[in-house]
Amino acid sequence: MPREAEHYGFTTSASRRVWVRGPWEAIVPSNDIDEVIDQLCPAIMKLPGAMDRDYGQEYCGALYTLGDGVYHASFPSPLGPRRPVGPSKRKTCYAPMSIRDERGRASVIADYHSHPWFPSPMSEEDRRANTQRYFIRIQFDARCIIHKLVPYANEPRPGELYVRVDKQWRLVGHILPDDKATGRITTVTE
């Protein structure tokens, strides 16, 4: 199980900026980032509170490369704002701002986070332009329904929201340029 100070922490005591260590040994690296993504949810769901619904714990981490075409997952971190104990449909952890991998300089491609209940589509806050740090955002719920957002945050084209079905990404919505600030989805119909 990941441990604070060894595998994740705040960059300073007064900061909300989280660092995480990589690579996480529970996830097999791959030249295909989707193979790494497919391993995340089963590994996270083994962690304390990951499936405890309203009383559960959200975990955040990152997907990265060292520039060699191989993708890795960082350790997950539960660090986030302190919330009172009790039921809440609002769980939060801070997406990591940096990866510490002693093998080299990490280039972060995506952040990932879990939700401890089902069903749980990607939240409006998770879709808003001002919360995007990386090229991709991955979110999954307690039944391992995986969502991927390609926000195109600083581009004039629409963001794209996908769901993982049978090891394929199915486009389910766009976030039009005028809606990026709010994260409003325009549903895609087949």
Salt bridges, closest charged atoms under 4 A:
GLU6 OE1 - ARG3 NH2 2.50
GLU6 OE2 - HIS7 NE2 3.41
ASP34 OD2 - ARG164 NH1 3.85
ASP38 OD1 - ARG164 NE 2.91
ASP38 OD2 - LYS167 NZ 3.59
ASP54 OD1 - LYS89 NZ 3.57
GLU58 OE1 - HIS115 NE2 3.61
ASP101 OD2 - ARG103 NH2 2.63
ASP111 OD1 - ARG137 NE 2.93
GLU125 OE1 - ARG90 NH2 1.86
ASP126 OD2 - HIS113 NE2 2.81
ASP126 OD2 - HIS115 NE2 3.70
GLU155 OE1 - ARG157 NE 3.24
ASP179 OD2 - ARG184 NH2 3.51
